[in-house]
């Protein structure tokens, strides 16, 4: 008998298993998805699954969304360096360093935390949440994982003399600048019929993985972009690779991978199982989507793709192996299983 769920949602059956989750010697769970690796000219290097289906990239595209912040001259006007630019691309953990830097960005622009329109949530790092609660504090908008991105938006408004109120809305000048940058870099239309609202209240647009992959190849190399945009793009990628803690946080996958890479790889997670990455020296961009929205599946997939593209003789590929095959432990620290790339990845990357 046909499965009515799969019949109604053919994508659930269309994409291959990318990652297997084991407990003991048994496969307990698995993650299906798609992978696209493209160069800046839009040439496919690797495609697994349906890479043409539009997906919401969510926070994976923050580095592209930061282009107006740098291109407008706002970053330079307020004296910002790599840390502030990296934070503008971040999904940070809400650790004290992240919060302090976000607030300092606003202060330089003559604004306070009340200017934020992203909403507040507790830090995603447990230690930061415990310390905040123990001190009798409550989360503010600066603790929001997107507060650095929003600081970039607000600083851009101040520098350009734009009213910052309502800056998160469709049609606001700063969001129109972001949309234009996204279209120019990815080559994909960002129309309202393919839009939604992100967790931090800004518009998000569904884009094919193939467009995201080629877009990140352009962002990392500057190829196919105008001179000023190319300089801004390379500066943003370089800032993230130079200050990976401010892109994510302690023990977070993006921070760990870019620390390992030492300026050779860029990675950025998005919500719902999306991951984007780039290898600037190879001129390649990567986009991943796990159909079930699982971050753990996307993390293993992007690490496996990066290692495979680098090649087994590259020391960085060996360093990434711990993320390609992470161990699962129970609350007593006993190893109970792990995650590993499935045949769709291992055979393709061989």
N, C-alpha and C positions, 0 to 999 in steps of 0.2 A: 504493500500500500504506500502511495506517495506521501511524503511528509508535507502537510499543508503549510507549515512555517517556511520550509525551503521553497515551496512552489510560489508563495507570496513574496518571498525575498530571495530571488535567485543569486544575489551577490554572496549570500551566506554560503552557497555551495560553489560559487565560481572561483574564489580565490584559494590558493593552496595553503596548507599548513606551513607556517614559517618557523614556529617555535614549539617545542614539546616541553612539558613540565612533568618531571618524574617524581615519584615517591617510592623509595626502594628501587626495584628494577622495573616497575610498572609505570607506563605513561598515564598520569592522572588527568591531565588537562592539555589542551593545545590552543594555539593562537593562529588564526588564519589572517592573511593580509596580502598586501601588494607592496612592491618595491620598484622605484624608478631611479636610475642613474643616468644622467645626461651631461653633455658638455654645453658650453656657453652658446654654441651654434644651434642648439636644439637637436643634436644627434644623440640617439639612444646608444648607451654603452651596455646597459642591463635593464631588462624589464621582467618582473615576475608578477603575475596576476593582472588585474584590471587597473592599469595606470592612467586610463583616460577618464575614469569616473570622477566627477567633482567631489572633493572632500573639504570640509572646513579645516584649514590648517591651524586655526586658533593661535596659541602663543608661539608656535614654531616660526612664525614670520616676523617676529618683533624686530629683527635686524633690518628687514626691509622697511618696516613701519617707522624706523628711526631715521630714515634718509632725510625727511624734511628738517628734522632737528639739526642735522649736520649741514645739509646743503644750504639752509637759510642763513647760516652763520650764527645761529643761536648758541651752539655749543662753544664756539670761540668767543662770542661776545660776553659770555658769563664766565669765561676762564676755565672751562671744563676740560678734563683730560681723559685718559683711557678708562679710569674707574667710572666716571659719570656716564660715558658713552656705553660702557658695558652694562651699567645698571639700567640704562634706557632700553636695553635689549633683553632684560632679565625676566625670569619667573623665579624670583628670589625666595628664600626660606623665611624671611622675616627676622633674621638674626639682627642683633643690635647694630652691627656695622652697616647692614643694608638700610635699616630704618634711618639711621643718622645721616647717611649719604643722601637718601631721598629727600629728607627734610632740608638738608643744606642746599640742595639744588633749588628747591622752592625759595629758600631764604635769599639766595643770590638774585632771584628774579623778583624779589619783593613780595612774595606770597607766603601764605601759611598753609597748614594742613587742611584748613577748611575749603581751600580751592579745589581739592580733589573731588572727582565725581565717579570714582571707581568702587566705592564701598569699602567696608572694613571686614577683615576676618583675622582670626588668631594666626600667629606664625605657623607655618607648616613644619618647622623644626620643633620637635617635642621639648628640647631643653629651653629654647627661647620662650615657648608658651608657658612652661612651668615657672620660669623666672619672672615673667611678666605677671602671672597670676599670683605668685607668692609675694610680689611687691605691691599687691593691691591694684595693679594696673588693669587696663582693658585695651583691647586692640583698637587702633585707629586706622585711618585709610593708608597711612605710611607703612603699616604692616602687610597690607595687601601685596600679594606676590607681583602685581603689575604696577606698583607705585613708582618704580623707576621709569617705566614707559610713559606713564601719565605725567611724571615730572618733565620728561622730554616734550610732551605735547604742550604743557603749560608754559614752559620756557620758550618754546617756539612762538606761542601766542604773544607772550610779552615782548619778545624781540621784534616781532613783525607788527606790533601795535594792533593786534586783533583782540576783541573782547573774548576772554577765556570762558565766560559763562556758557554752559551748554556745549562745551568743546567735544563731548563724547557723541554728539548726535549726528545722524546722517545729514549731510548738507553743510555742516559747520566747515569753515575754511580749512582748519587743520586736518579734519577727516577727509576732505576732498583732496588735499595735498598727499595724504597717505594713500588714498585710493589710486591717485594718478601714478604714484611711485610703484605701487603694487602691480598695476597694469603694465607699466613700462618695463619692469624687471622680469616679470613672469611671462609676459606676452599674452596673458589670458584676460578676457573681459571680466570686470568686477561690477556686475549689474545688480540692481536692487532685487530682481527676481531670484538671484542666487545668493542673497544675503541673509544674515541672521544677526542676533545680538550676542556678543561675547560675554563671558563671565564678569568682565570688568566694565561692561556697558557700552563699549565701542562697537561699531559695525564689524562683522566678520563675513568673508565672502568665500563661497565654495569654489575651489580651483582644482583642476586635474593634477595628480601627482607628477605627471610628466612636465607640466608647466612649472611646478614648484622646484623640481630637480634642476631644470635648465636655468631657472631664475637664480638659484643659489650658486650655480656655476658662474653666472654673470656677476653676481654680487661679490663673490670671492676673488674674481680675476679682474673685474672691470670690463671684460670683453663684451662688446655689443652695447655698451652704454656710452653716453656722451662724456667728454673729458671731466667736467665738474662732478657729474654723478658717479663716474668711475672712481675718482679720487675719494669721494665721500664713502662709497661702498667699501673700498679696500680699507679705509680708515676704520670703519665700523667693525669689520671682520677682524682686523688686527687688534683692535681694542678688546674685543671679547676674548681672543686667544691670549692676550697679555694679562687680562684680569678675570680669569674664569670663576673665581669665587663670587664676584659680583654679578655673574650671569645666573648663578644658581645658589650654591651654598655648600656647607660642610657635608661631605660624603655624597653629594648629589651627582648623578651620572654625567651631566654636562660638565660640571667642574672637574670631576675625576678624569674624564676623557681628554679635555683640553689641557689639563695639567700634564697628563702623559704625553700629549702631542707636542708640547713646547713650541707652539706656533705653527704646527703643520696641519692640524685639523680643527675645523669648526663644527660644533654640534648645538642643536637647540630643540628641546622637547616642546611639544604642544599637547593640549588636552585631547582626550579620547583616542589615544593610541597613535598620534601623529608624531613623526620625528623628521627633522630636516638636518642636513649636514653638508659639508664641503671639504674637499681636499684641494686647496689652492694650487699647490705645486703640480697637480695633475690636471687642473682645470675642470674638475668634476663636481657636480652637485648631486645630492641624494635626497630622496623623499620617501618616507615609509608611512603606511597606515595599517594598523591592526584593526580588523573589522569589529572586534569586541570592545575596542576602546581601552585595552589594557596597556598601561605604561610599561609594565615589566616585559611584555612581549616586544614592544617597540624598541626598548633599550637593548635587548639581546640582538634584535634584528639589525639595528643600525651599527652596533659594535661589530657584528659578524661581517656586514657589508664593508665597513671601513677596513677591517683586517684583511678581508679578501682582496680588496682593491690595492692595498699597500703591498701585498705579496708576502709569502711565508718567510722570505729572507730578510724582511724589514724588521728590525728590533721592536718597532712600535706595534706591529701586528702581534707579536708575542706578548707585549705588555697588556694589550687589549683582551687577551684570552680570558682573564678573570671576569670580565664583563660579558664575554661571549658565552661562557659556561658558568654562571654564578651558582653557588651552593645555597641550598635552603636548609635552615636550622630551626629547631623548635625552641621553646622558651628556656630550655635547659642547655642550649648551645649544642645539642646533638645534631649531627648531619642526618637529614631525613630524605633528601632528594636534591633536585636542581633543575635548572633550565638549560636547554641546548638547542642549537639550530636544527631544524628538520631537514629532510632530504632536499626540499625545494631550494633551500639556501646552500647547503653544503655541496650539492652536486653542481649548482650553478656557479658557485664561487671557486670551485676546484680548478 
